[in-house]
C-alpha cells in the first residue's frame, strides 16, 4: 500500500477549536457563541467538565424556527446520546463510524472529558491530502520503473503513460494522456485487449530496428465492471545483446576447449629445426609477423604449415584468436554457415540461439585457411568479398559486422596452375599471395630429423605414460636414411608407433616397421637421381661416416682413424652434412 490509513490515529488529526458550555447556560448564550466563533456545534458539560451532550447549528436553526424560549437552559434541548471515540483510535475507524451513524461530528474523549473533535471536513481533507500524496508516490514509482507502463480507461483513453513509455515510443505523456491510444498506436496490445477483454502475457515484438520488447497486457475489472487495460513493456534489447555476447563467449570457449584438447595430444607446438633453408623461412615470417599482410604458406603435405602459421600468429602479438579451418574437411553445404554463422531460426535444423561464424571468431586475430586450394568456387567469391569489405553478415541476419583479421592460407597444390586452369579465382589468389613462404620437405632438412625424433620421443613418451630415454643408433640411422614422403606428420606417427610398442626404455631395430627397412635398403645409395654421381658420392660418404661413428661408439677421433682421414676433416664433413 502506498498509504496505510490504519496507522493514522485520531490524536494526530483531531481539532481543538471547539465551543464548550455548561449545561446550565441558556439557549441565547449558545446562539451568541456559535455566531461569534463561526462554529457548527456546542459541546455541553456539567460542572465537573464531564461531557454530557451536544447542540449543533442545525438544532439552533430549528429552535429559532419553532420560536423556542431563548431563556431555556441548554441541558433541556441538548442531544445526550453521544457517539464518541478515544484519541488512540485509527482515523479509518472514525470514518466508518461517521458513515454508519450518518453524523458529521465525532467528539474525542479521554475518560469522560472532551479533548478534541473529528469533523467530516477533517476526514475529507485528510483523505484528500493522503490520496494526493499517494498519487505523487505512485507517479514517482511508476516513472522509476524500467518497464514502459500504459493504462487506458473504459473509453480507451490513456490515463497513465510513464517515463519509460515516453522513451520507448518517443511520445510525451502530455501529448498522449487523455486521448485514445488507438489514435497513436492502432495495433497496440492494449487496444487489442480493450476489445477482447482477455489478458496476454510475455509476448515478444520489435517496434523498430534493434529494439526488442516483451509485453504483457491485462484488462481491469472491479466488481465485474470493466474499467480499462494496463500494460507493461520490458525492453530486452540489452538482454538480447547480452545473450548474443554470452553466446559468442560460449562459442569461443567451446572452440578453445577443442583447441586445448587437440594440442594436449599434439607435441608439435613450435617450429623445430636448424636447417638453413628453414631458418630463412622463419626470418621472413618474423619480418612480416608484426604486420597485417596476408601470407600464403606452401609445401608438401605434413611439412608443418599449420604449426608455422600458429607460430606467426603467436609472434604477431594479436589479441584475438588463431582460428584454423581445413577447407577440404567442410562439406560444401555447410561452408557458409560455418564461416559466416547464422541467426536463430535461419534455416531448418539451425541452433535456436544462432551461431557465431569463424570469421567473427577470428576478429582481431588470425584465420588460417588450410588446404585453400580445395575451397569451392562459390565460397571463393564470398571470401574475396570479406577480404575486400572487411565485413560479414550472418545467414538470416540483417546487419553487417566489421572484422579486422589477418588471413594466412596454406596449400600443397600449385595455385598458379589452378588459376590458369580456371578452377581458382585469380583476384583471390593475388589477395592471398602477398607474401609466400615455401616450407622445405623433411628430406631436405638433413640433421633436423634427429632433432624431431628426440622431441617427439620425449613428448609422446610422456603422453603414453612411458619412460623411454634412448633410441638404438641403428634405429636412428635407418630413420635418417628413410625418405619421409609424409614429412613431419609421417615421422611423428612412426615415432609414436615405436613408443607404443616399446617394452623397455630403449627403442630397438626390431620395432621398426618392415616397409621402412625395405625402403631404406632399396634407396641406400640413391639419394639423388640415378645418374647424379655427386649426390650418390655424398650419400655414400654420409653412410660411411655413420658406420664409422657407430663402430667407434660415437668417438669422433677413433672414427677419423677408421676412415683414414684427419679429425678436422671429419668434423668439417659432419657439420656440412648437418649430421650433429
C-alpha positions in Angstrom: 0.0 0.0 0.0 1.2 3.5 -0.8 -0.5 4.9 2.3 -1.6 2.9 5.4 -4.6 4.7 6.9 -4.8 2.3 9.8 -1.6 3.8 11.2 -3.1 7.3 11.3 -4.5 7.9 14.9 -7.3 10.3 16.0 -4.9 12.2 18.3 -2.8 13.1 15.3 -5.7 14.6 13.3 -8.3 15.8 15.8 -9.1 19.6 16.1 -9.2 21.5 19.4 -11.1 24.5 18.1 -14.5 23.9 19.6 -17.0 25.5 21.9 -17.7 24.0 25.3 -20.5 25.4 27.5 -22.1 24.4 30.8 -25.4 22.6 30.7 -26.9 25.4 32.8 -26.2 28.1 30.2 -29.1 29.5 28.3 -30.0 28.9 24.7 -29.3 32.5 23.9 -25.7 32.1 25.2 -25.2 29.2 22.8 -26.6 31.2 19.8 -24.3 34.0 20.6 -21.2 31.7 20.9 -21.9 30.0 17.6 -22.3 33.3 15.8 -19.2 34.8 17.3 -16.9 31.8 16.7 -18.5 30.7 13.4 -18.8 27.1 14.7 -21.2 24.3 13.9 -21.7 22.7 17.3 -21.5 23.3 21.0 -20.4 20.6 23.4 -22.3 20.6 26.7 -20.6 19.7 30.0 -21.6 19.5 33.7 -20.0 21.5 36.5 -17.1 19.0 36.6 -16.4 19.3 32.8 -17.8 15.9 32.0 -19.1 15.7 28.5 -22.9 15.5 28.6 -24.3 16.3 25.2 -24.1 18.4 22.0 -26.2 21.1 20.3 -25.5 21.7 16.6 -26.1 24.7 14.4 -28.9 22.8 12.8 -30.5 22.4 16.2 -30.2 26.1 16.9 -31.8 26.9 13.5 -34.7 24.6 14.3 -35.1 26.3 17.7 -35.4 29.7 16.1 -38.0 28.5 13.6 -40.0 27.0 16.4 -39.5 30.2 18.5 -38.1 28.3 21.4 -37.7 30.4 24.5 -34.1 31.5 24.4 -34.1 31.7 28.2 -34.4 28.0 28.5 -31.3 26.0 29.7 -29.1 24.1 27.2 -29.4 20.8 29.1 -33.2 20.8 28.3 -32.5 20.7 24.5 -29.1 19.0 24.1 -28.6 15.6 22.4 -27.4 13.5 25.3 -27.0 10.2 23.4 -23.4 10.9 22.2 -21.2 8.7 20.0 -17.6 9.3 21.0 -14.2 8.0 20.1 -11.0 7.7 22.0 -7.8 9.5 20.9 -5.9 6.3 20.2 -8.4 5.0 17.7 -7.5 4.9 13.9 -8.8 7.5 11.5 -10.3 4.8 9.3 -12.5 3.6 12.2 -13.7 7.2 12.8 -14.7 7.5 9.1 -16.6 4.2 9.2 -18.4 5.2 12.5 -19.5 8.5 11.0 -20.7 6.9 7.8 -22.7 4.2 9.6 -24.3 6.7 12.0 -24.8 9.5 9.5 -23.1 12.0 11.7 -20.7 14.8 10.8 -19.1 15.4 14.1 -17.3 12.9 16.4 -16.2 14.1 19.9 -12.9 12.7 21.2 -12.9 11.9 24.9 -10.4 10.8 27.5 -12.4 9.1 30.1 -15.4 11.4 30.2 -13.6 14.6 29.3 -13.6 16.2 25.9 -10.1 16.5 24.4 -10.8 17.1 20.7 -13.2 16.7 17.8 -13.2 15.0 14.5 -15.4 16.6 11.9 -16.4 15.3 8.4 -14.4 18.0 6.8 -11.3 17.0 8.6 -11.8 13.4 7.5 -12.3 14.6 3.9 -9.4 17.0 3.9 -7.1 14.4 5.4 -8.1 11.7 2.9 -7.8 14.0 0.0 -4.3 15.0 1.1 -3.4 11.4 1.7 -4.7 10.5 -1.7 -2.7 13.3 -3.3 0.5 12.1 -1.5 -0.2 8.5 -2.6 -0.7 9.8 -6.2 2.6 11.6 -6.1 4.3 8.5 -4.7 2.6 6.3 -7.3 3.8 8.7 -10.1 7.4 8.5 -8.8 7.2 4.7 -8.5 5.8 4.3 -12.0 8.2 6.7 -13.5 11.1 4.9 -11.8 10.2 1.6 -13.5 12.4 0.3 -16.3 9.3 -1.1 -17.9 7.0 1.1 -20.0 3.6 1.3 -18.3 0.4 2.4 -20.1 -3.1 2.4 -18.6 -6.2 3.2 -20.6 -9.7 3.7 -19.2 -13.0 2.1 -20.1 -13.2 4.5 -23.1 -9.8 3.6 -24.5 -8.2 6.9 -23.5 -4.7 7.0 -22.0 -4.7 7.9 -18.3 -1.2 6.8 -17.4 2.0 6.9 -19.5 5.3 6.7 -17.7 8.8 8.0 -18.5 9.9 4.6 -19.9 6.9 4.6 -22.2 7.9 8.1 -23.4 11.4 6.9 -24.1 10.4 3.7 -25.8 7.7 5.1 -28.1 9.1 8.6 -28.4 5.7 10.1 -27.4 5.5 12.6 -24.5 2.9 12.0 -21.7 1.5 15.5 -22.2 0.8 14.6 -25.8 -1.0 11.3 -25.3 -2.7 11.4 -21.9 -6.5 12.0 -22.3 -6.5 10.8 -25.9 -7.5 7.5 -27.4 -4.5 5.1 -27.6 -5.7 3.8 -30.9 -5.1 7.2 -32.5 -1.4 6.8 -31.8 -0.9 3.1 -32.0 -3.8 1.3 -33.8 -2.1 -2.1 -33.4 -1.1 -1.7 -29.8 -1.6 -4.7 -27.5 -3.7 -2.6 -25.1 -6.1 -1.8 -28.0 -6.5 -5.5 -28.8 -7.1 -6.4 -25.1 -9.5 -3.5 -24.9 -11.7 -5.3 -27.5 -11.1 -8.9 -26.4 -11.1 -8.3 -22.6 -8.6 -11.2 -22.5 -5.1 -10.9 -20.9 -1.8 -11.6 -22.8 1.5 -12.3 -21.2 5.1 -12.1 -22.3 4.5 -11.5 -26.0 7.7 -10.6 -28.0 7.6 -7.8 -30.6 10.1 -5.4 -32.2 8.5 -2.0 -32.7 11.6 -0.7 -34.5 15.1 -1.8 -35.7 17.4 -3.1 -32.9 14.6 -2.8 -30.3 13.3 -6.0 -28.7 10.3 -5.8 -26.4 8.4 -8.3 -24.2 4.8 -7.0 -23.4 2.1 -8.1 -21.0 -1.4 -6.6 -21.1 -4.3 -7.2 -18.7 -7.9 -5.9 -18.6 -9.0 -4.2 -15.3 -12.2 -5.5 -13.7 -13.6 -4.3 -10.3 -16.9 -5.9 -9.2 -17.3 -7.4 -12.7 -17.2 -3.9 -14.1 -14.7 -3.2 -16.9 -12.5 -0.2 -16.1 -9.8 -0.3 -18.6 -6.5 -2.0 -19.5 -2.9 -1.9 -18.1 0.2 -3.0 -19.9 3.9 -3.3 -19.1 6.6 -3.4 -21.8 10.1 -4.6 -20.9 12.9 -3.5 -23.2 15.1 -6.6 -23.5 17.4 -5.2 -26.2 20.3 -5.1 -23.8 19.4 -8.6 -22.6 19.2 -9.7 -26.2 22.6 -8.1 -26.8 24.0 -9.8 -23.7 22.6 -13.1 -24.8 24.5 -12.7 -28.1 27.7 -11.7 -26.2 27.3 -14.7 -24.0 26.6 -17.0 -27.0 29.7 -15.5 -28.6 31.7 -16.2 -25.4 30.3 -19.7 -25.2 31.2 -20.4 -28.9 34.7 -19.1 -28.1 35.0 -21.3 -25.1 33.9 -24.3 -27.0 36.4 -23.6 -29.7 39.2 -23.0 -27.2 38.3 -26.2 -25.4 38.6 -28.2 -28.6 41.9 -26.4 -29.3 43.3 -27.2 -25.9 42.2 -30.9 -26.2 43.8 -31.0 -29.6 47.1 -29.6 -28.6 47.1 -31.5 -25.3 47.6 -34.5 -27.6 50.0 -32.9 -30.1 53.7 -32.5 -29.1 54.4 -30.3 -32.1 53.6 -26.9 -30.6 56.5 -24.9 -32.2 58.8 -24.9 -35.2 61.8 -27.2 -34.6 64.9 -27.3 -36.8 68.3 -25.9 -37.6 68.2 -26.3 -41.3 69.5 -23.2 -43.1 66.5 -23.1 -45.5 64.0 -23.4 -42.6 65.8 -20.7 -40.7 65.5 -18.4 -43.7 61.7 -19.0 -43.8 61.5 -18.3 -40.0 63.3 -15.0 -40.6 60.9 -14.0 -43.3 58.0 -14.9 -41.0 59.4 -12.7 -38.3 59.7 -9.8 -40.7 56.0 -9.9 -41.7 54.7 -11.3 -38.4 54.0 -7.9 -36.9 52.2 -6.6 -40.0 48.6 -7.3 -41.2 49.8 -8.7 -44.6 48.2 -11.8 -45.9 50.5 -14.8 -46.1 50.4 -18.0 -48.3 52.3 -21.0 -46.9 53.1 -23.6 -49.4 54.8 -27.0 -49.1 54.2 -30.7 -49.3 51.6 -32.3 -47.0 52.9 -32.8 -43.5 55.6 -30.2 -43.5 54.1 -28.3 -40.6 52.2 -25.5 -42.3 49.6 -25.0 -39.6 52.3 -25.1 -36.9 54.2 -22.4 -38.8 51.0 -20.3 -39.2 50.3 -20.6 -35.5 53.9 -19.5 -34.7 53.4 -16.4 -36.9 50.2 -15.6 -35.1 51.8 -16.0 -31.6 54.7 -13.8 -32.7 52.4 -11.1 -34.1 51.0 -10.3 -30.6 47.5 -10.1 -31.9 44.9 -10.1 -29.1 42.4 -12.2 -31.0 42.3 -16.0 -31.5 44.0 -18.2 -34.1 41.2 -19.9 -35.9 42.2 -22.8 -38.2 39.9 -24.0 -40.9 40.5 -27.1 -43.0 38.8 -26.2 -46.3 38.9 -29.8 -47.5 37.1 -31.1 -44.5 33.9 -29.0 -44.5 31.0 -30.2 -46.7 30.0 -27.7 -49.4 26.5 -27.2 -47.9 28.0 -26.2 -44.5 30.7 -23.8 -45.7 28.7 -20.6 -45.5 27.1 -21.4 -42.1 30.5 -22.4 -40.6 32.3 -19.3 -41.9 29.6 -16.7 -41.6 27.4 -18.1 -38.8 23.7 -17.7 -38.7 20.8 -16.1 -36.7 18.2 -18.0 -34.7 15.7 -19.8 -37.0 17.8 -19.0 -40.1 17.1 -22.5 -41.5 15.7 -25.9 -40.6 17.9 -27.6 -38.0 19.7 -24.4 -37.0 20.6 -23.8 -33.4 17.8 -22.0 -31.7 20.2 -19.4 -30.3 22.0 -18.9 -33.6 25.8 -19.4 -34.0 28.8 -17.1 -34.4 30.8 -17.8 -37.6 34.5 -18.5 -37.7 35.2 -15.1 -39.4 33.6 -13.3 -36.5 35.5 -15.5 -34.1 38.8 -14.6 -35.8 38.2 -10.8 -35.3 41.3 -9.1 -34.1 43.2 -12.3 -34.6 44.2 -14.7 -37.4 42.2 -17.0 -39.6 44.1 -19.9 -41.0 42.7 -21.4 -44.2 44.4 -24.7 -44.6 44.0 -26.6 -48.0 42.8 -23.3 -49.5 43.0 -25.0 -53.0 40.0 -27.1 -52.0 37.8 -24.1 -51.3 34.6 -24.3 -53.6 34.3 -21.7 -56.3 31.2 -20.1 -54.8 33.0 -19.7 -51.4 36.0 -18.2 -53.2 33.8 -15.2 -54.3 32.4 -14.8 -50.8 35.9 -14.9 -49.2 37.1 -12.3 -51.7 34.2 -10.0 -50.7 35.1 -10.4 -47.0 38.8 -9.6 -47.7 37.8 -6.5 -49.7 35.0 -5.1 -47.5 36.1 -6.4 -44.1 32.5 -7.1 -43.0 30.4 -10.2 -42.6 26.7 -10.9 -42.3 25.3 -14.0 -40.7 22.8 -16.2 -42.6 19.3 -14.9 -41.9 20.8 -11.6 -40.4 20.1 -8.1 -41.4 23.2 -6.3 -40.1 26.9 -6.4 -41.1 29.7 -6.9 -38.5 33.1 -5.2 -39.0 36.0 -7.6 -38.8 39.7 -7.0 -38.5 41.7 -10.2 -39.1 44.8 -11.5 -40.8 44.5 -14.3 -43.3 47.1 -17.0 -43.5 46.4 -19.6 -46.2 48.2 -22.9 -46.9 48.2 -25.4 -49.7 50.2 -28.3 -51.1 48.9 -27.5 -54.6 50.1 -25.2 -57.3 47.6 -22.4 -57.1 49.0 -20.6 -60.1 48.4 -23.6 -62.3 44.8 -23.8 -60.8 44.3 -20.1 -61.7 45.4 -20.8 -65.3 43.1 -23.8 -65.4 40.2 -21.7 -64.2 39.5 -23.6 -61.0 40.8 -20.9 -58.7 40.0 -17.2 -58.8 42.9 -15.1 -60.0 41.8 -12.0 -57.9 41.5 -14.1 -54.8 44.9 -15.7 -55.5 46.6 -12.3 -55.5 44.8 -11.2 -52.4 46.1 -14.3 -50.5 49.6 -14.5 -52.0 51.0 -11.2 -50.8 53.9 -12.9 -49.1 54.6 -16.6 -49.9 56.6 -18.9 -47.6 57.5 -22.3 -49.0 58.5 -24.8 -46.4 61.1 -27.4 -47.3 60.3 -31.1 -47.2 61.8 -33.1 -44.4 64.1 -35.0 -46.8 65.9 -31.7 -47.5 66.4 -30.8 -43.8 69.2 -33.3 -43.0 70.1 -33.1 -39.3 66.6 -31.9 -38.3 65.3 -35.5 -38.4 67.3 -36.3 -35.3 66.0 -33.2 -33.5 62.4 -34.0 -34.4 62.8 -37.7 -33.4 64.2 -36.7 -30.0 61.5 -34.1 -29.5 58.7 -36.5 -30.4 60.2 -39.2 -28.3 60.1 -37.1 -25.2 56.6 -35.7 -25.7 55.0 -39.0 -26.9 56.5 -41.0 -24.1 55.0 -38.6 -21.6 51.6 -38.7 -23.3 51.6 -42.5 -23.4 52.9 -42.9 -19.8 56.2 -44.5 -21.0 59.7 -43.9 -19.7 61.7 -44.3 -22.9 65.0 -42.5 -22.7 67.1 -43.9 -25.6 67.0 -44.9 -29.2 69.4 -47.5 -30.6 71.9 -45.9 -33.0 70.9 -48.4 -35.7 67.3 -47.2 -35.4 68.4 -43.6 -35.7 70.4 -44.5 -38.8 67.5 -46.2 -40.5 65.1 -43.4 -39.7 67.6 -40.8 -41.1 68.1 -42.8 -44.3 64.4 -43.2 -44.9 62.8 -40.8 -47.4 59.8 -39.3 -45.5 57.2 -38.8 -48.1 54.7 -37.8 -45.5 57.2 -35.5 -44.0 56.9 -34.4 -40.3 53.5 -35.9 -39.9 54.7 -39.4 -41.0 57.8 -39.1 -38.8 55.7 -38.3 -35.8 53.3 -41.2 -36.4 56.3 -43.5 -36.8 57.9 -42.4 -33.5 54.5 -42.8 -31.7 54.3 -46.3 -33.2 57.7 -47.1 -31.8 56.9 -45.6 -28.4 53.7 -47.6 -28.0 55.3 -50.9 -29.0 58.5 -50.4 -26.9 58.5 -52.6 -23.7 61.7 -51.2 -22.2 63.5 -47.9 -22.0 65.2 -48.2 -25.4 63.8 -48.3 -28.9 65.5 -51.1 -30.9 65.6 -52.1 -34.6 63.1 -54.9 -34.2 60.3 -52.3 -33.7 60.9 -50.5 -37.0 58.1 -51.2 -39.5 59.2 -53.5 -42.3 58.2 -51.1 -45.1 60.7 -48.5 -43.7 63.5 -51.1 -43.6 62.8 -52.3 -47.1 62.6 -48.8 -48.5 65.9 -47.8 -46.9 67.6 -50.9 -48.4 66.3 -50.0 -51.9 67.3 -46.4 -51.6 70.6 -46.8 -49.7 72.7 -45.2 -52.4 70.0 -43.4 -54.4 69.7 -40.1 -52.6 70.0 -38.2 -55.8 68.9 -39.1 -59.3 70.2 -42.5 -60.6 72.9 -40.7 -62.8 73.8 -38.0 -60.3 77.3 -39.0 -59.3 78.0 -36.1 -56.9 74.8 -36.8 -54.8 75.5 -40.5 -54.8 79.0 -39.9 -53.6 77.8 -37.6 -50.9 75.2 -40.2 -49.8 77.9 -42.9 -49.8 80.2 -40.7 -47.8 77.5 -39.9 -45.2 76.8 -43.7 -44.8 80.5 -44.5 -44.3 80.8 -41.7 -41.6 77.7 -43.1 -39.8 79.1 -46.6 -39.9 82.5 -45.4 -38.5 80.8 -43.4 -35.7 78.8 -46.5 -34.9 81.8 -48.7 -34.7 83.7 -46.1 -32.6 80.7 -45.7 -30.3 80.5 -42.0 -31.1 84.1 -41.2 -30.6 85.0 -38.9 -33.5 88.8 -39.2 -33.1 88.5 -43.0 -33.3 86.1 -42.7 -36.3 88.5 -40.5 -38.1 91.2 -43.1 -37.7 88.8 -45.8 -39.1 88.1 -43.6 -42.1 91.7 -42.8 -42.6 91.1 -39.0 -42.6 92.2 -36.2 -40.3 90.0 -35.5 -37.4 89.4 -31.9 -38.6 88.2 -33.2 -41.9 85.7 -35.5 -40.2 84.4 -32.5 -38.1 84.0 -30.4 -41.2 82.1 -33.1 -43.1 79.8 -33.8 -40.1 79.0 -30.0 -40.0 78.5 -29.7 -43.7 76.2 -32.7 -43.9 74.3 -31.4 -40.8 74.9 -34.8 -39.0 75.1 -33.3 -35.5 
